[in-house]
Amino acid sequence: MDLFIYAVLILMLLLFVGRGTSMEKRVKRLEETLRRVTEQVDLPPSSTDEELKQLVREGKDVQAVKRARKELGLSLIEAKEYIDKL
């Protein structure tokens, strides 16, 4: 009986991991699509981007990353990459 319970738990874990990976791939594709659409529409840069660029010019990269995380809801790594691309 214990073996059956362990097997079910392992199966459930594998299903959740598989779904998580699938969702991450979908989000990445959606982000890439959104980036391409934004470039084609040629939207003006947001005021947040201008503020972040100013912080970088002033040598305040850490503050720029913190601001990007707060304003854009990014993880630390995503915010650092975002600032580096500006």
VEXDREN-2710 file (C-alpha; in Angstrom, 1 decimal):
% VEXDREN-2710
k/r/px/py/pz
1/MET/0.0/0.0/0.0
2/ASP/2.8/2.4/0.8
3/LEU/4.5/1.7/-2.5
4/PHE/1.2/2.7/-4.3
5/ILE/1.0/6.0/-2.4
6/TYR/4.7/6.8/-3.2
7/ALA/4.1/6.0/-6.9
8/VAL/1.0/8.3/-7.0
9/LEU/2.9/11.1/-5.2
10/ILE/5.9/10.8/-7.7
11/LEU/3.5/10.8/-10.6
12/MET/1.8/13.9/-9.3
13/LEU/5.1/15.6/-8.8
14/LEU/6.2/14.8/-12.4
15/LEU/2.9/16.2/-13.7
16/PHE/3.4/19.5/-11.9
17/VAL/7.0/19.8/-13.0
18/GLY/6.0/19.1/-16.6
19/ARG/3.2/21.7/-16.4
20/GLY/5.5/24.3/-14.9
21/THR/8.1/23.8/-17.7
22/SER/5.4/24.0/-20.3
23/MET/4.0/27.3/-18.8
24/GLU/7.5/28.8/-18.7
25/LYS/8.0/28.1/-22.4
26/ARG/4.6/29.7/-23.2
27/VAL/5.4/32.8/-21.2
28/LYS/8.8/33.1/-22.9
29/ARG/7.1/32.8/-26.3
30/LEU/4.5/35.4/-25.3
31/GLU/7.2/37.8/-24.1
32/GLU/9.1/37.5/-27.3
33/THR/5.9/38.1/-29.3
34/LEU/5.1/41.2/-27.3
35/ARG/8.7/42.5/-27.7
36/ARG/8.4/42.1/-31.5
37/VAL/5.0/43.8/-31.7
38/THR/6.3/46.6/-29.5
39/GLU/9.2/47.1/-31.9
40/GLN/7.0/47.1/-35.0
41/VAL/4.5/49.6/-33.5
42/ASP/7.4/51.9/-32.6
43/LEU/5.9/53.0/-29.3
44/PRO/7.7/55.8/-27.5
45/PRO/9.8/54.8/-24.5
46/SER/8.0/54.9/-21.2
47/SER/8.9/57.5/-18.6
48/THR/10.1/54.7/-16.4
49/ASP/12.6/53.7/-19.1
50/GLU/13.9/57.3/-19.2
51/GLU/14.2/57.4/-15.4
52/LEU/16.1/54.1/-15.4
53/LYS/18.4/55.3/-18.2
54/GLN/19.1/58.5/-16.1
55/LEU/20.0/56.4/-13.1
56/VAL/22.4/54.3/-15.2
57/ARG/24.0/57.4/-16.6
58/GLU/24.5/58.7/-13.0
59/GLY/26.2/55.4/-12.1
60/LYS/23.4/54.3/-9.9
61/ASP/22.9/50.8/-11.5
62/VAL/21.8/49.2/-8.2
63/GLN/19.1/51.8/-7.7
64/ALA/18.0/51.4/-11.3
65/VAL/17.7/47.6/-10.8
66/LYS/15.6/48.2/-7.6
67/ARG/13.4/50.6/-9.4
68/ALA/12.9/48.3/-12.4
69/ARG/11.9/45.5/-10.0
70/LYS/9.4/47.7/-8.2
71/GLU/7.9/49.4/-11.3
72/LEU/7.9/46.5/-13.7
73/GLY/7.5/43.5/-11.3
74/LEU/10.6/41.8/-12.5
75/SER/12.8/39.3/-10.7
76/LEU/16.3/40.4/-9.7
77/ILE/17.9/38.6/-12.7
78/GLU/15.2/40.0/-15.1
79/ALA/15.7/43.5/-13.8
80/LYS/19.5/43.3/-14.2
81/GLU/19.1/42.1/-17.7
82/TYR/16.6/44.8/-18.5
83/ILE/18.9/47.5/-17.2
84/ASP/21.8/46.1/-19.1
85/LYS/19.8/46.2/-22.3
86/LEU/18.9/49.9/-21.8
END
